[in-house]
Amino acid sequence: MTYCVGLKLDAGIVMMSDTRTNAGLDNISRFRKMFTWDVPGDRVLVACCAGNLSITQGLLSRINQAIARSRDDDRVETILNAPTLFRSAQLFGEAMKDVQARHRETLQAQGAGADASILIAGQRKGGEMRLYLLYSAGNFIEATPDTPFLQIGEHKYGKPILDRVITPATPMERALKAVYLSMDSTLRSNLSVGMPLDLAVIPADEIRFAVQRRIEQDDEDFAAISRGWAEAIRDAFETLPAVGEA
Amino acid sequence: MTYCVGLKLDAGIVMMSDTRTNAGLDNISRFRKMFTWDVPGDRVLVACCAGNLSITQGLLSRINQAIARSRDDDRVETILNAPTLFRSAQLFGEAMKDVQARHRETLQAQGAGADASILIAGQRKGGEMRLYLLYSAGNFIEATPDTPFLQIGEHKYGKPILDRVITPATPMERALKAVYLSMDSTLRSNLSVGMPLDLAVIPADEIRFAVQRRIEQDDEDFAAISRGWAEAIRDAFETLPAVGEA
């Protein structure tokens, strides 16, 4: 399993992903699920992947091979030269369809799942910030002010805190706290989501990554938030009045 | 969908269930999912049902028909005259197998699900308190001191607070608060779980229901807990330190 979350706020984009993959319960590995592209001054892009790892890796190979080919042949369309972020998302969608067409039938014949989903976010100079969620069929939806965050993978445990806190106007500091807590709740409750984490922050209209880092198991910030939240929840529980039944 | 939770504590048994059922997204109804039986001084039993409603209703009909028949013929074995709670759970299991055998194939041929699960709890005079989770196949597991609560239906949203609070030694007052919050979290996050709620409390070794009531939409206790928790979570969030990225 996997948990990835993306926020599109007035203040910028935040993306966080875990790194645990599992084939069954007894084959657990660590794979990066967050990938970033950066054309200084022109555009920044970040993608987070969930689902069948062979599908998402195959998709990323196609995306990156196109970028490599475009260095010799500028007629090759890529996510980095596409005229809009929307068109970049379409290129992810075309790569998804391509990989699904290649592997889905045989995967399903073996009883395996071919589903995959990808969060794609970024900004192009002169364009708006965008956050898309791409599905297995190659179609995608976009985050809007009504729903400024999108999640893939094991989304349930981490959703309540985002529902309570995140609006488009949420400042970056609060948003990061909420994203840390959203991931912390998921890590606590689902063994198939695991540290380390990857975090990317793209401030609005700056066309650059302000943060792009791996959060390791022993990260002090993350541990402080996690411990502080556990204590705060415990305190909150204790101070709630008893219910009438008791 | 459904959310039902059962606790087996040193202090007694707590069961809570919602009442919302849905066939698809546009056919939502209210059905009681909690059923109680009470032979004064001899035994108390409570069952909460999730899954295909025709399956669980059919199962309960069989259980109750046996009880009715046993009034005329004391050789009929029922959940109320079985020598142990374990045997009562087996009788639920046999009824489950019977209903599944009757309907599963045709349900699946129509693309519908026949899965159902039932929490069964109670105590017999001279016996231990028991809490079982019965599956579609008629097999069941029992709550133990390591895992003193069992959930059926939409279990994810309501699990974290139980994980944090519930041990076998948890006093009834704290346990009720945790169960209220567990249900509150589920109601907030999943539209397919809805008020009113049913609550049953069986104090240890008293062979009686101390509480057996419906919690309606306008219940003041529930509203106070729900509101208090929302405020406490918001306060806890505000007082947590900012993360380093911000």
HADDOCK unambig.tbl for C-alpha pairs under 7 A between the chains (distance, minus, plus):
assign (segid A and resid 156 and name CA) (segid B and resid 156 and name CA) 6.98 0.50 0.50
assign (segid A and resid 156 and name CA) (segid B and resid 157 and name CA) 6.78 0.50 0.50
assign (segid A and resid 157 and name CA) (segid B and resid 156 and name CA) 6.80 0.50 0.50
assign (segid A and resid 157 and name CA) (segid B and resid 157 and name CA) 6.15 0.50 0.50
assign (segid A and resid 160 and name CA) (segid B and resid 189 and name CA) 6.77 0.50 0.50
assign (segid A and resid 172 and name CA) (segid B and resid 246 and name CA) 6.47 0.50 0.50
assign (segid A and resid 173 and name CA) (segid B and resid 242 and name CA) 6.37 0.50 0.50
assign (segid A and resid 173 and name CA) (segid B and resid 246 and name CA) 4.74 0.50 0.50
assign (segid A and resid 176 and name CA) (segid B and resid 243 and name CA) 6.94 0.50 0.50
assign (segid A and resid 177 and name CA) (segid B and resid 242 and name CA) 6.34 0.50 0.50
assign (segid A and resid 177 and name CA) (segid B and resid 243 and name CA) 6.18 0.50 0.50
assign (segid A and resid 189 and name CA) (segid B and resid 160 and name CA) 6.73 0.50 0.50
assign (segid A and resid 221 and name CA) (segid B and resid 243 and name CA) 5.91 0.50 0.50
assign (segid A and resid 221 and name CA) (segid B and resid 244 and name CA) 6.39 0.50 0.50
assign (segid A and resid 225 and name CA) (segid B and resid 240 and name CA) 6.98 0.50 0.50
assign (segid A and resid 228 and name CA) (segid B and resid 240 and name CA) 6.45 0.50 0.50
assign (segid A and resid 232 and name CA) (segid B and resid 236 and name CA) 5.42 0.50 0.50
assign (segid A and resid 236 and name CA) (segid B and resid 232 and name CA) 5.42 0.50 0.50
assign (segid A and resid 240 and name CA) (segid B and resid 228 and name CA) 6.46 0.50 0.50
assign (segid A and resid 242 and name CA) (segid B and resid 173 and name CA) 6.37 0.50 0.50
assign (segid A and resid 242 and name CA) (segid B and resid 177 and name CA) 6.33 0.50 0.50
assign (segid A and resid 243 and name CA) (segid B and resid 176 and name CA) 6.93 0.50 0.50
assign (segid A and resid 243 and name CA) (segid B and resid 177 and name CA) 6.17 0.50 0.50
assign (segid A and resid 243 and name CA) (segid B and resid 221 and name CA) 5.91 0.50 0.50
assign (segid A and resid 244 and name CA) (segid B and resid 221 and name CA) 6.39 0.50 0.50
assign (segid A and resid 246 and name CA) (segid B and resid 172 and name CA) 6.47 0.50 0.50
assign (segid A and resid 246 and name CA) (segid B and resid 173 and name CA) 4.74 0.50 0.50
